[in-house]
Amino acid sequence: VDPNTTDVGEEQSIPVDAQGNALLVWRKRTSAADTTTDSLRVFASYYDASTKTWSEQTRIDNDTVRVRNLKAAMAPNGDAIAVWVAGPGTTGDVFADPSQIKSAHFNGVTKTWEAPTRLDTQTGPADTPDVAIDADGDAIVAWTQLEDGVGTYQRIYVDRYVDGSFQTVEEIATQGDGQAQYPQVALNDAGQIVVVWE
């Protein structure tokens, strides 16, 4: 899958669809010669169950800062959503150089990735995204974030992917709820959603 055997791939996520096709999503440096953490990027490869072959790796992010906390989910029809955190940048300080939640959609018919999208709408640091997808390819993404960098408690935000596009970001755990972090999401084929967090 990855011809660059001199560098280490990490944070792998590998969802599978109903036909046994799979997507491998991981992060690695763009070149083995670049040892900085800011060169870590998101790559993906598609496994075709009918031919038992992997596609060439494809970079799916467009970030200029490090990426981390990758997650991916794949629908029975082959559509998929990948999410990750972009940042912090060169400072390494999430408050001085805050992180963002990014997502990219994989089309199960064309076997191609769409351009990545930023999901969060706040300026505060965002982290720990999770994603779930249903049989129709609709999805839910949740993450934790400080609202515009204000306050000491993180909040939980969600955004739904419906009929080919993300909707409106919603805050479901507020400042008054105390510290909220590490969200996990579940979504069934009836469109019912459950989000839990610490």
ZIFENDA-V802891 format. One record per residue. N is the residue number from 1. PHI is phi in whole degrees, 0 to 359 (* if undefined). PSI is psi in whole degrees, -180 to 180 (* if undefined). Layout:
# ZIFENDA-V802891
n=N phi=PHI psi=PSI
n=N phi=PHI psi=PSI
This chain:
# ZIFENDA-V802891
n=1 phi=* psi=-48
n=2 phi=248 psi=109
n=3 phi=287 psi=-13
n=4 phi=277 psi=82
n=5 phi=279 psi=-4
n=6 phi=269 psi=-4
n=7 phi=239 psi=161
n=8 phi=257 psi=125
n=9 phi=274 psi=147
n=10 phi=209 psi=171
n=11 phi=55 psi=48
n=12 phi=288 psi=144
n=13 phi=226 psi=133
n=14 phi=220 psi=81
n=15 phi=283 psi=158
n=16 phi=230 psi=143
n=17 phi=265 psi=-175
n=18 phi=291 psi=-21
n=19 phi=265 psi=0
n=20 phi=91 psi=2
n=21 phi=289 psi=154
n=22 phi=218 psi=160
n=23 phi=236 psi=127
n=24 phi=256 psi=121
n=25 phi=241 psi=132
n=26 phi=207 psi=172
n=27 phi=242 psi=149
n=28 phi=198 psi=170
n=29 phi=285 psi=153
n=30 phi=290 psi=-21
n=31 phi=207 psi=149
n=32 phi=294 psi=-23
n=33 phi=285 psi=-22
n=34 phi=269 psi=112
n=35 phi=258 psi=7
n=36 phi=278 psi=147
n=37 phi=291 psi=-24
n=38 phi=290 psi=-11
n=39 phi=269 psi=1
n=40 phi=291 psi=127
n=41 phi=230 psi=167
n=42 phi=263 psi=126
n=43 phi=237 psi=157
n=44 phi=215 psi=153
n=45 phi=218 psi=142
n=46 phi=256 psi=132
n=47 phi=258 psi=121
n=48 phi=266 psi=112
n=49 phi=293 psi=-29
n=50 phi=288 psi=-34
n=51 phi=256 psi=-9
n=52 phi=57 psi=43
n=53 phi=228 psi=154
n=54 phi=260 psi=143
n=55 phi=284 psi=167
n=56 phi=295 psi=148
n=57 phi=295 psi=145
n=58 phi=230 psi=132
n=59 phi=282 psi=129
n=60 phi=246 psi=-4
n=61 phi=260 psi=168
n=62 phi=230 psi=31
n=63 phi=274 psi=158
n=64 phi=244 psi=7
n=65 phi=239 psi=171
n=66 phi=297 psi=153
n=67 phi=241 psi=154
n=68 phi=197 psi=173
n=69 phi=54 psi=54
n=70 phi=284 psi=140
n=71 phi=219 psi=149
n=72 phi=215 psi=149
n=73 phi=223 psi=145
n=74 phi=231 psi=132
n=75 phi=277 psi=161
n=76 phi=303 psi=-28
n=77 phi=276 psi=0
n=78 phi=99 psi=-11
n=79 phi=292 psi=153
n=80 phi=210 psi=158
n=81 phi=230 psi=132
n=82 phi=245 psi=141
n=83 phi=228 psi=154
n=84 phi=199 psi=169
n=85 phi=260 psi=132
n=86 phi=250 psi=115
n=87 phi=112 psi=173
n=88 phi=289 psi=171
n=89 phi=273 psi=-138
n=90 phi=292 psi=-24
n=91 phi=287 psi=-29
n=92 phi=76 psi=3
n=93 phi=254 psi=116
n=94 phi=293 psi=-20
n=95 phi=274 psi=-37
n=96 phi=281 psi=-29
n=97 phi=220 psi=73
n=98 phi=293 psi=159
n=99 phi=265 psi=160
n=100 phi=231 psi=160
n=101 phi=261 psi=122
n=102 phi=243 psi=154
n=103 phi=215 psi=149
n=104 phi=225 psi=144
n=105 phi=254 psi=136
n=106 phi=254 psi=126
n=107 phi=274 psi=117
n=108 phi=290 psi=-18
n=109 phi=275 psi=-51
n=110 phi=275 psi=-13
n=111 phi=60 psi=40
n=112 phi=230 psi=155
n=113 phi=264 psi=138
n=114 phi=276 psi=164
n=115 phi=299 psi=141
n=116 phi=293 psi=155
n=117 phi=232 psi=141
n=118 phi=277 psi=132
n=119 phi=263 psi=-43
n=120 phi=289 psi=154
n=121 phi=241 psi=3
n=122 phi=261 psi=166
n=123 phi=263 psi=-10
n=124 phi=285 psi=165
n=125 phi=295 psi=137
n=126 phi=244 psi=153
n=127 phi=200 psi=174
n=128 phi=44 psi=59
n=129 phi=287 psi=154
n=130 phi=222 psi=155
n=131 phi=217 psi=144
n=132 phi=222 psi=152
n=133 phi=221 psi=148
n=134 phi=255 psi=-175
n=135 phi=293 psi=-22
n=136 phi=272 psi=-5
n=137 phi=90 psi=2
n=138 phi=283 psi=151
n=139 phi=217 psi=167
n=140 phi=226 psi=135
n=141 phi=238 psi=136
n=142 phi=231 psi=150
n=143 phi=204 psi=171
n=144 phi=247 psi=145
n=145 phi=197 psi=146
n=146 phi=280 psi=132
n=147 phi=289 psi=110
n=148 phi=51 psi=28
n=149 phi=73 psi=11
n=150 phi=265 psi=141
n=151 phi=87 psi=-180
n=152 phi=246 psi=-6
n=153 phi=251 psi=135
n=154 phi=282 psi=153
n=155 phi=240 psi=165
n=156 phi=254 psi=130
n=157 phi=238 psi=151
n=158 phi=224 psi=154
n=159 phi=216 psi=139
n=160 phi=258 psi=142
n=161 phi=256 psi=113
n=162 phi=226 psi=130
n=163 phi=51 psi=41
n=164 phi=93 psi=5
n=165 phi=206 psi=154
n=166 phi=284 psi=151
n=167 phi=261 psi=-130
n=168 phi=251 psi=134
n=169 phi=294 psi=134
n=170 phi=238 psi=141
n=171 phi=264 psi=123
n=172 phi=245 psi=-9
n=173 phi=226 psi=114
n=174 phi=266 psi=176
n=175 phi=303 psi=-37
n=176 phi=291 psi=-13
n=177 phi=277 psi=-1
n=178 phi=82 psi=-167
n=179 phi=295 psi=128
n=180 phi=232 psi=126
n=181 phi=205 psi=170
n=182 phi=53 psi=57
n=183 phi=289 psi=149
n=184 phi=229 psi=143
n=185 phi=236 psi=152
n=186 phi=221 psi=144
n=187 phi=216 psi=126
n=188 phi=260 psi=176
n=189 phi=288 psi=-11
n=190 phi=272 psi=-1
n=191 phi=87 psi=8
n=192 phi=280 psi=136
n=193 phi=238 psi=139
n=194 phi=233 psi=131
n=195 phi=236 psi=129
n=196 phi=235 psi=157
n=197 phi=202 psi=169
n=198 phi=271 psi=*
